[in-house]
Amino acid sequence: MMQAIRDGAQGIIAWIIVLLLTIVFAMFGLQGYVGTTSNSDVAEVNGVSISERDFDLQYRNYRQQQRQQLLELLGNDVNNPLFKQLFNEDVMRKRVLDGMVQRRLLTLAALEAGFNVGDEQIDRTIREFPAFQKEGGFNPDVYKQALRFQGMTSGSFKSRLKQDEVTSQFTNGLSGTVFVTGQQVENWYKLQDQKRTFSYVTLKAEDYRHQVSINDEMIKAYYDSNTQQFMTDEEVTLAYVELSPEDIAKQLGADEQALKEFYEERIADYAVIDTTKQQATLQDARKRILAGEDFAKLAKEISNDSGSANLGGEVGLIGRTDMEAAFADVAFALKKGEISEPVQTSFGMHIIKVNSIQGAQRNVSHILLNVDTKKLRTRSFEEVRATVEKDYQASAVDKEFSEKYQLLNNLSYEQPDTLEPVAAELNLTIKTVGPITRRGGEGLAKVPAVVSAAFSTDVLAGNNSEPLELENNNVVVLRVSKHKEAAPKPLTEVNDVIIQRLLAQQSQKLIKDKGAQLVEQLNADAVLAKVAESEKAKYEEASDIQRTDKKLPREVLTSVFAMPHPADGKAVHKGIELVSGDYMLLSLTSVTNGDLSVATEEQKLAAKRSLQTHLAQREVTALQADLRQSADITFYSQDDTDPAVTQ
């Protein structure tokens, strides 16, 4: 079985990078895939930890996603009772942690089954991913900055990619073991390509609010029963010190003697390929051409490009990306008939002539002289002084920054209850930011890693944070100077909000009861169009709707396709509560199954793959249930007064 899964696995990890920073699950790998347990873990799965920091990053991203999706669904109405009901912090935290546990179980099972991925594959994927590229190639600085902003290191990021790849190999391999018959595909296609025709009427809760009355007793009762919904945000004010390479650079200087010594120690670094002879030859050729000699004749005489020399140096039409950037940049900057100065590429030294301009292309000729890449010329100090000064400055800053970073790290750890010693030793100013909430704030509080550290158990307990790297290469250590716990808002402050919620609740209950009565009338042969007229509601029809329809809400499609088929030409009726709080009456009048016999070969193949994926997902779900049942899982409470819970 395991060999069959392994044979069916396909390594698809590029898309994982996009999801990695936002999806529910995230883990570190065993011996490069998972980590060891520490005091700040939130759970342990078969001896492998899920860290609090990892959980916080995943939860914050998941929470933001859920908030945006819910607000879009509710028309950005944060006062809608359903918003507070569905946007439940405890439920979401449990959902995220459960997802991480489930993913961890699959990863461990994959490792035990012998699945693996090498460092080369991970490195290649990172280098090729567009988000980490700049100007057409992989950019280490962009890569590092993206990870720093999320509070991750390159090592931890690669570990996550590794564990996600082995898990993907494992689960994707299941698809290769799923066998489906032609009859199964035909039945599946009947359902997936099924079309339904129905009519519907929406009873809007706001249209019934005038029938609802609210009193003070109801307001007080709602407040007392839902105090957790009216809490102030937990807030912290942070004190922090910031170590900046830029600030260090401003304090460093260099005299001429130091620069010369730096140059002498690294003189080989300033050697370049010797093109003196080639440049002189090409400059002479350029002068002769400008004086009237024929470019083509000279190209035949001196060019080392055998392919174009016999053609008088003509290369032909080129586009902007057809040649090396150094060549193309010069060629596309020239006007028709102009001759360039000598240009160096990986092929050698050139002079270039533009023969004609044809839209986005250039017809060019060139003269190429080969260069000996092993023949180097040592540039004098005077030639490279500006570069030497820049290199010296960078080297000095790196050294100074490294030494101060170690001091920062050691002092903030050795004296965890204050920033004063580290500030004094490193001549840093203790700055403040805040108050901020778990949602973050402005400036430094925009950085996810900073927010995560600020609300971590260790920092809230009064300790300094670990050094945190920012996008600009600065490093901060922070601590909480003020902590304001979440507390119930006074009733007077939330009175109007409660009234709106009660009005919504009561009107929703009213239309739910009303809707149930109307469904009974429909089942007793009432006509939906007439019911809509009596309720002064809009009657609408939807013909030949498929499961993939984008115009109707998903909740409506789910309900419609769950309704039984109409029999004997008689419509089937149903009432559903919408997430918006409104109520919808549905009348299903016809169902037409998909017909595989008239499907294209592409559609048939898509149906087969869709069924295999569906069945494979069922296999994965069943496997997860089995793994969880036999697993040793411990959940650690973040409250020291509560014991750990073992499953």
Buried (B, 14 or more C-beta within 10 A) or exposed (E): EEEEBBEBBEEEBEEBBEEBBBBBBBBBBBEBBBBEBEEBBBBBBBEBBBBBBBBBBBBBBBBBEBBEEBBEBBEEBEEBBBBBEBBBEEEBBEBBBBBBBBBBBBBBBBBEBEBBBEEEBBEEBBBEBEEBBEEEEBBEEEBBBBBBBBBBEEEBBBBBBBBBBBBBBBBBBBBBBBEBEEEBBBBBBBEBBBBBBBBBBBBBBEBBBEEBEBEEEBBEEBBEEBBEBBEEEBBBBBBBBBBBBEBBBEEEEBEEEEBEEBBEEEBEEBEEBBBEEBBEBBEEBBEBBEEEEEBBEBBBEBBBBEEBBEBBBBBEEBEEEBBBEBBBEBBBEBEEEEBBEBBBBEBBBBBBBBBEEEEEBBBBBBBBBEBEEEEEEEBEBEEBBEEBBEBBBEEBBEEBBEEBBEBBBEBBBEEBEBBEEBBEEBEBEBBEBBBBBBEBBEEBBEBBBBBBBBBBBBBBEEBBBBBBBBEEBBBBBBBBBEBBEEEBBEBEEBEEBBBBBBBBBBBBEBBBEBBEEBBEBBEEEBBBEEBBEEBEBEBBEBEEBBBEBEEBBEBBBEBBBEBEEBEEEEBBBBBBBBBBBBBBBBBBBBBEBBEBEEBEEEBBEBBBEBBBBEBBBEBBEEBBEEBBEEBEBBBBEEEEEEEEEEE
